[in-house]
Amino acid sequence: MHPLTKPRPEPYVWATWLTKLLAGESSCVWSAWFRAHHHYAKVDSDFDLDRWQTDHAALVGRTVAAFAADGYKVFTERQNQFTLAGRLGTLAGRPDVVAVRGNEGWVVDAKTGQPRASDRAQVMLYMWALARANPAYAGVRLRGRVEYNTRHALIPAEEVDAAFVARVGGLLREVCGPAAPRKAPSGQECGCCPLTPEDCGDRLEEDMAYAGVTDEF
C-alpha cells in the first residue's frame, strides 16, 4: 500500500466514481470500492488541469448567464455540494449548476470533452441525490442537462426511474460494503484510474493482447 494511503473511518463515495460504472464505460468496481474505503494517493498524470479549469469555468459562466437571463435563481459548484448518508456509507457530489424557478429546476453539468453516456449518468445521479439530500429541492421537479461547448443534452425528470434508482442502490451497496469486489484490470481503464501501483498491484500500463496461431478465414 502507498505510504499516504489510509483507511477511512467509514465508506465515502464521490458521485463521479460511480458514473462510468452506471453507464457501462467501466467495469472495475474494485477501484471505486478501494477509494470509498481509503484516503488514497493519486498516480501522477499529464492531464492539463489549468487548461481544463479555464475552459470549464468559461462554459459554466455561459450556462449561468443563460439561466439567469430566463429568470432562474442560479446556484453554482460549491453552493451545490451535497452529502447523502446511507446505512453503509455516504454519497457526496457537486453539480456545476442548479437553476430554480418556482417549482421547476435544472441540474446541469458542464463537459468540455466529447459526449459520453457517463455524462448523462452523472447528471441523473445528481438529480436523484439532490432531491433527497437538500430539503430545499423536495418540492421541485428537477430535470437534467449536460452542457457541451456547442450543444446540450436534456434529461427528463422521468428518466430517473425505479430501474435507475435500483442500479444506483445496488452499486452503492457493492462499493460501500465490506467485501472487496473483483478487480477488472485493462490498459484502457487502468490508464484512467487514479490509484497507484502500490495500492493496486494489478494495474496495467497498456493493453495486453492474446497471441495465438493464425488461421485462415
N, C-alpha and C positions, 0 to 999 in steps of 0.2 A: 504494500500500500504506500502511496505517496506520503511523505512526512507531513504535508499540510492537510491531508485528508483526515477528518474526524467524524465520528458518529453524531448524528443529530439526536436531540432528546426525544423527538417524535417525528414521524414522516411529514415531509413538507414538499408539496408538488407545485412547481411553477407551470402555469397553463400551457406554455409553448412546448413543454417537454412531451405533451400528450398529442399534439395536433397531427403530427406526421403519422403517429400510430393509429389515430382515429381515421385518417384518410387513406391508410394503406400504403403510404410512401415509405414507411419504416416498419421493421418487424422485430427489432431488438428491444423488447420490453425491459430486459435486464438493465440497459443503460439508464432508463428513466427510474427504475427501482433503486439503483445504486445512488443516483443523485437525490432521490427522495429521502434516503436513509443516511446520507452523509453530506457534511460540508466538504466540498471536493476541490482539488486543484485542477486548473484548466490547462490543456495542452496548448503549446504555442501555435499561433495561427497567423497567416499572412493576410487575413481579411482587413480591408481598408476601412477601419471603423470611422475615421474622421470624415471620409467621403460619404459613407452611409449616413452618418448623423446629419450632415449638411443637406443631403438630398431628402432624407426623411423629414427633417424639420420643415423644409420648403413645402413638401406635399401635405403635411399636417396643417400648415398655415393656410394653404389654399382651401383645404377642406373646411376648416373652422370659419373662414371668411364666407364661404358659400352658405353654410348653415345659418350663420348669424344674420346674413342678408335676408334669409327667409323667415326670420323672426324666432329662431330657436334659441334657447338658453344652452350654451355650449360649455362642456367640461372637457379638459384635456389631460392626458397622460397621468401624472401623479395624483390628480384630483380623482381619477377613476380607479385607483388601486383598491383591490378588494381581497379579503381572506374569507374563505368559507370552510368552517370547521366541520369535519365529519367524524364518524366513530373511530376510524383508523388513522386519520391524519388530516392535514389542512391543504386545501387548494387555494392558490393565490394567482393573481394576474393583474394586468393593467392595460385596458383598451386605450388606443390612441385618442379617440374622440367619442364622447357620448353627447348627443344633442336631443333636447326635450322641448316639446311644445304642447302644452296641455297634457292629455293622457296618451300621447304618442311619442315615441322616441326612436332614435337610431343609435346602434352600436357600430362604430366604424374603426377599421384598422387600415393603416396606410402601408402599402407594399411597393417598394421601388424596383423589385425584380420582376421576373416573368410570372404570370399567374400559375398557381398550383392549387390542387384540391385541398391541401392543408391550410391554405389561406381562409377558405370558407369554414373549415372545421374549427379554426381558431376563433373566428367571429361567433360562430354558433355556440362554442363553449362559453365565451364571454356573455352572450345573450342569456344562456341558461343560468350561469353563476351569478350575474349581477342582480337578477330578479330575486334571488334567494339571499344574497349577502348584504344588499343595501335596501333597507325598508323604503327609501325614497322612490324606488322603482317598482314597488309591489303592485301598484295600480296602473302602471304604464305599459302599453303594448309595444314591446321592443322589436324592431326589425333590424336587420344587419346589412352592412355594406362594406365591401372590400374596395378600397380606393387605390387605383393604379395611376401611373403618370398620364396615361392617355384615355383611360376608361374606368368604369367601376362595375362591380358585380353586386347585384341585390340579393338579399336572403330574406324571404318571407318569414314572419313570426312562426307560421305553421311548420316550417322545416325543422324546427327544434321540437320534434315529436317524441312519442313514447319510445320508439325504437332508438333514436339518437340518445335519449337520456339513459336508456338501459345500457348502451355501449359505453357511455361515459362512466356509469356506475360500476360496470364490470371491470373496466380498465383501472379505475381508481382503486378498487379493491385489490387488484393484482399488484399495482405499483406500490401501494401503501402496506400491503400485507407483509408478514414476517418472512415468508418463504421466498427465496430469490427465484425469479423466473429463469428460463433457459436463455442463454446468450444466442445471438444470431449474427456473428461477425461476417462482414463482407467489406471489400475495399471501398465501395461507394458509401455505405452507411458509416463505417469507421472513419472515413475521411471527413465526415460532418460532425462526428461525435466529439464533445469537449473533454472526455476523460483521457487521462494519461495512460501510457503503457504500464506504469506501476500499479494503477488501480484496475486496469483491465488487461490481464496477460494475454488475452486472445485478440487484442486489437490488431487489425491488418492495415498495412500501409498502401496496398494496391490489390486489385482483384486477382484471385488465383484461378487459373484456367485448368480444367482437366485435360490431360493429354491421353490420346488413345490411338488405336490403329485406324488409319484412313481407309474408308470403304468406298465402294463405287455406288453411286445413286443414279 
